[in-house]
Amino acid sequence: MTSDDSFYWDPYDPRFTADPYPTYRRLRDDAPLYHNEKYDFYAVSRYADMDRGLPDWQTFSSARGNILEFVKAGIELPPGTLIFEDPEIHDIHRRLLVRVFTPRRIAELEPKVREFCVRTLDPLVGLDRFDLAAEVGAQMPMRVIGMLFGIPEADLPALRDSADESLRTEAGGQMDLKEGAILSNEMFGDYIDWRMKNPSDDLMTQLLTTEFEDENGERRTLTRDEVLTYVTVVAGAGNETTGRLIAWIGSVLAQNPDQRQELVDDPSLITNAVEEVLRLEGPGPYIARHVTRDVEFHGRTVPEGSAMMFIVASANRDERRYPDPDRFDIHRSIGQHMGFGVGIHYCLGAALARLEGRVALEEMLRRWPRWDVDWDNAKLAQTSTVRGWETLPLVLG
């Protein structure tokens, strides 16, 4: 299949951005192990292959990153980049960050998230349209990160723009890894320096002062650079993906007005509706890994040293797992979808993303039970890490 020039897929090709799903179906059916010769990586697309491969960190390592450009570049990443680490160092760093995302802390954020939605959406009432991606999707996630770490609200727009810029690519292009800018946002550094001199009861202070036992058995606190890496990773991982989720909620429900009305009539269905959006149009379509030893898929060998792409967006529409998988169904029994990964690298911020999506949808439906999308002026974009709406003009009814 890999030598058939009539069949081609890669994560950078803008031809696949609008509707990649027919191609994913063909991958699942005809090339469940696919090799891209241009960029020299392998890809699997079935749910069962994600379920087998992603938890197997011994074979599919994160030590070179979880983005294809990182895996192929083989660059050394700073300690504390836990999404780019394997045990046992991963486990040490993850235990430190788990305290940021405890169920109690997430629950405590809900009133603040709702207050932000109210302040954002109320001024839009009475308008005949607004851009959901710009007004809510681009604003809420970084505001919530600021709530977590105690960062002043006035500093957040610049931080958001900086985080977005490090992840952005042009159509068909790859991420620029020069100087590792994606992992060292010095704008956070200024705030860390200030907080070191002005401790508080916020999570930033907790990261700076909590003692732990490192991989060498030494009890210590995190260094400034380690805290900077932690905060940059959390902000970068959660900002663009969650913003895209909110816009996907708006677009998918515009395409399914009958089910949207069900949510208006019975808001208890909203939680599962957000989960179904995550399955159907998850903003993070791929997870990359470095292959540490020869491994077999579908009767063929993936050699040690290869780059492997797990196409989680394809797994979430695998008919072997979900009946009628291309249909949006707020009543679907979803179970474990792959939108947040699986295994030791399951997304730390999953509960936070779900909270933001649910609260945003609840507050939207309270104000606008109906809306359409100006599709001619909507813009869909994709990088090697995220896929979603850059602009999504809602026409309000």
Buried (B, 14 or more C-beta within 10 A) or exposed (E): EEEEEEBBBBBBBEEBBEEBBEBBBBBBEEBBBBBBEEBEBBBBBBBEBBBBBBBEBEBBBBBBBBBBBBBBBEBEBBBBBBBBBBEEBBEBBBEBBEEBBEEEBBEEBEEBBBEBBEEBBEEBEEEEBBBBBBBBBBBBBBBBBBBBBBBEEEBBEEBBEBBBEBBBBEEEEBBEBEEBBBBBBEBBBEBBEEBBEEEEEBBBBBBBEEEEEBEEEEEEBBEEBBBBBBBBBBBBBBBBBBBBBBBBBBBBBBEBBEBBBBBBEEBEBBBBBBBBBBBBBBBBBBBBBBBBEEBEBEEEEBEEEBBBBBBBBBBBBBBEBBEEBEEBBBEBEBEEBBBBBBBBBEBBBBBBBBBBBBBBBBBBBEBBBBBBBEEEEBEBBBBBBBBBBBBBBBBBE
